[in-house]
Amino acid sequence: MVLLLHGFGSSGDDMISLAPHWQDFLPDALFLAPHAPQKCGMMGAGYQWWGLSGFAPSVLAAGASSAAPAIDAFIDRKLDEYGLTEADLALVGFSQGTMMALHVGLRRLRKVAAIVGYSGMLTSAAELSHIDHKKPPVLLVHGTADPVVPIAAMHMAESDLKRLGVPVRSHVSYGVAHTVDPVGLRLGQDFVAEAFLRSE
């Protein structure tokens, strides 16, 4: 199961567009891309995991923490529905969805197969030092020309994850803005496919 978590003001309809690119390499995977539970007042028809009132670390940490229970409940329901376990689950996020993928995926009591984060950041890194269960492998991909979430956020997340003992890889997409380029797509697909093979 590949759970795709969209960014602020976007929707599951946008994220599910990744699935056709990955299906040939993950033919047995179920792709799910739920809408975030809150309508986004700033972005018309879009959704948000939480309302973005600022980028201060404490504000982002509180927002991710408030949104996590809904994602955890969705994961629990779907794993049960399809007779799967965390070893069969990859979390893939974009922007605010990356914050959620990292927040939820690194805190599950049983290790998920993989986490892929595009154009996002890590919240509550200090809190993770108190979690001693096994950490899943993480891939971070970010564009150098991202005007929304600066690439420094990826470097900081990578440094924090390594310090916490999380196996992490990263890729810098040169000249790429707040989006996913074809190279990033391929890297994410390969990373998830490799993780599922390892967990079999």
C-alpha positions as CSV (number, residue, x, y, z in Angstrom):
1,M,0.0,0.0,0.0
2,V,1.4,3.4,-1.0
3,L,-0.2,6.3,0.9
4,L,0.1,9.6,-0.9
5,L,-0.2,12.7,1.2
6,H,-0.8,16.0,-0.6
7,G,0.4,19.5,0.1
8,F,-1.3,22.5,1.6
9,G,-4.2,23.7,-0.6
10,S,-4.0,20.7,-2.8
11,S,-6.0,17.4,-2.8
12,G,-5.8,13.7,-3.1
13,D,-6.7,14.1,-6.8
14,D,-3.4,15.8,-7.4
15,M,-1.3,13.2,-5.5
16,I,-3.0,10.2,-7.1
17,S,-1.4,11.4,-10.4
18,L,1.8,9.8,-9.2
19,A,0.3,6.4,-9.3
20,P,0.4,5.9,-13.1
21,H,4.1,6.7,-13.2
22,W,4.8,4.0,-10.6
23,Q,2.4,1.3,-11.4
24,D,4.6,-0.6,-13.8
25,F,7.3,-0.9,-11.2
26,L,4.8,-1.6,-8.3
27,P,2.2,-3.7,-10.1
28,D,0.8,-5.2,-6.9
29,A,0.6,-1.9,-5.0
30,L,-2.6,-0.3,-3.8
31,F,-2.3,3.5,-4.2
32,L,-4.4,5.7,-1.8
33,A,-4.5,9.5,-1.8
34,P,-7.0,10.8,0.7
35,H,-8.0,14.4,0.9
36,A,-6.8,16.1,4.1
37,P,-9.7,16.5,6.6
38,Q,-9.9,20.3,6.5
39,K,-11.0,22.5,3.7
40,C,-8.4,25.1,2.9
41,G,-10.0,28.6,3.1
42,M,-7.0,30.3,1.4
43,M,-7.0,28.0,-1.6
44,G,-10.6,27.6,-2.9
45,A,-11.3,23.9,-3.5
46,G,-8.1,22.6,-1.8
47,Y,-7.5,20.9,1.5
48,Q,-5.1,21.2,4.4
49,W,-3.8,18.9,7.1
50,W,-3.8,21.9,9.4
51,G,-4.1,25.7,8.9
52,L,-0.7,27.2,8.2
53,S,-0.4,30.2,10.6
54,G,3.4,30.4,10.4
55,F,6.6,28.5,9.8
56,A,8.0,28.7,13.3
57,P,9.2,25.2,14.4
58,S,6.8,25.1,17.4
59,V,3.8,26.1,15.2
60,L,4.7,23.4,12.6
61,A,5.2,20.8,15.3
62,A,1.8,21.6,16.8
63,G,0.1,21.5,13.5
64,A,1.6,18.1,12.5
65,S,0.8,16.7,15.9
66,S,-2.9,17.8,15.6
67,A,-3.3,16.2,12.1
68,A,-1.5,12.9,12.9
69,P,-4.4,11.0,14.5
70,A,-6.6,11.3,11.4
71,I,-3.8,9.8,9.2
72,D,-3.0,7.1,11.8
73,A,-6.7,6.1,12.0
74,F,-6.9,6.0,8.1
75,I,-3.8,3.8,8.0
76,D,-5.1,1.4,10.7
77,R,-8.4,1.1,8.9
78,K,-6.9,0.4,5.5
79,L,-4.3,-2.0,6.8
80,D,-7.0,-4.0,8.5
81,E,-9.3,-3.8,5.5
82,Y,-6.7,-5.2,3.1
83,G,-5.1,-7.6,5.6
84,L,-1.7,-5.8,5.4
85,T,0.9,-4.7,8.0
86,E,3.2,-1.8,8.3
87,A,5.8,-3.8,6.4
88,D,3.5,-3.4,3.4
89,L,3.1,0.4,3.7
90,A,5.0,3.2,2.2
91,L,4.2,6.9,3.0
92,V,4.9,9.4,0.3
93,G,4.3,13.1,0.9
94,F,4.6,16.4,-0.9
95,S,5.3,19.7,1.0
96,Q,2.9,19.7,4.0
97,G,2.2,16.1,3.1
98,T,5.9,15.4,3.6
99,M,5.7,16.9,7.1
100,M,2.8,14.5,7.8
101,A,4.5,11.4,6.2
102,L,7.6,12.0,8.4
103,H,5.7,12.8,11.5
104,V,3.4,9.7,11.3
105,G,5.8,7.3,9.6
106,L,8.6,7.8,12.2
107,R,6.2,7.3,15.1
108,R,4.3,4.2,14.1
109,L,5.0,1.4,16.7
110,R,5.7,-1.0,13.9
111,K,8.2,0.1,11.2
112,V,6.7,1.1,7.9
113,A,8.5,-0.1,4.7
114,A,9.6,3.4,3.5
115,I,9.0,7.2,3.7
116,V,9.5,9.4,0.7
117,G,9.3,13.2,1.2
118,Y,9.2,15.7,-1.7
119,S,9.7,19.5,-1.1
120,G,9.0,19.3,2.6
121,M,10.5,19.5,6.1
122,L,10.9,17.6,9.3
123,T,8.9,18.8,12.4
124,S,9.5,17.9,16.0
125,A,13.0,16.4,15.5
126,A,13.9,16.7,19.2
127,E,10.8,14.7,20.2
128,L,11.9,11.8,18.0
129,S,15.0,11.2,20.1
130,H,12.7,9.7,22.8
131,I,11.3,7.1,20.3
132,D,13.4,3.9,20.5
133,H,11.6,1.6,18.0
134,K,13.0,0.8,14.6
135,K,13.1,3.7,12.1
136,P,12.1,3.2,8.5
137,P,14.3,4.2,5.6
138,V,13.7,7.8,4.3
139,L,14.2,9.4,0.9
140,L,14.2,13.2,0.7
141,V,14.0,15.0,-2.7
142,H,14.0,18.8,-3.0
143,G,14.5,21.4,-5.7
144,T,17.1,24.1,-5.4
145,A,14.7,26.7,-6.8
146,D,11.9,26.0,-4.4
147,P,10.3,29.4,-3.4
148,V,7.9,27.9,-0.9
149,V,10.0,25.5,1.2
150,P,13.7,26.4,0.9
151,I,16.1,23.5,0.1
152,A,17.8,24.3,3.4
153,A,14.9,22.5,5.1
154,M,15.9,19.3,3.3
155,H,19.5,19.6,4.5
156,M,18.3,20.2,8.0
157,A,15.9,17.3,7.9
158,E,18.6,15.0,6.6
159,S,21.1,16.1,9.3
160,D,18.5,15.6,12.0
161,L,17.4,12.2,10.7
162,K,21.0,10.9,10.5
163,R,21.6,12.1,14.1
164,L,18.6,10.1,15.2
165,G,19.9,7.0,13.5
166,V,17.3,7.0,10.7
167,P,18.6,5.6,7.4
168,V,18.2,8.5,5.0
169,R,19.0,9.3,1.4
170,S,18.6,12.6,-0.3
171,H,18.5,14.1,-3.8
172,V,18.9,17.7,-4.9
173,S,17.0,18.6,-8.0
174,Y,18.9,21.5,-9.5
175,G,16.8,24.3,-10.9
176,V,13.5,22.6,-9.8
177,A,10.9,24.7,-8.0
178,H,8.1,23.5,-5.6
179,T,7.3,20.4,-7.6
180,V,8.4,16.9,-8.4
181,D,10.6,16.4,-11.5
182,P,10.9,13.2,-13.6
183,V,14.2,12.3,-11.9
184,G,12.6,12.7,-8.4
185,L,9.7,10.6,-9.5
186,R,11.9,7.8,-10.7
187,L,14.0,7.9,-7.5
188,G,10.9,7.7,-5.3
189,Q,9.5,4.8,-7.3
190,D,12.8,2.9,-7.1
191,F,13.2,3.6,-3.4
192,V,9.7,2.3,-2.6
193,A,10.0,-0.8,-4.8
194,E,13.4,-1.6,-3.2
195,A,11.9,-1.2,0.3
196,F,9.0,-3.5,-0.5
197,L,11.4,-6.1,-1.7
198,R,13.4,-5.9,1.5
199,S,10.3,-6.3,3.6
200,E,9.0,-9.4,1.9
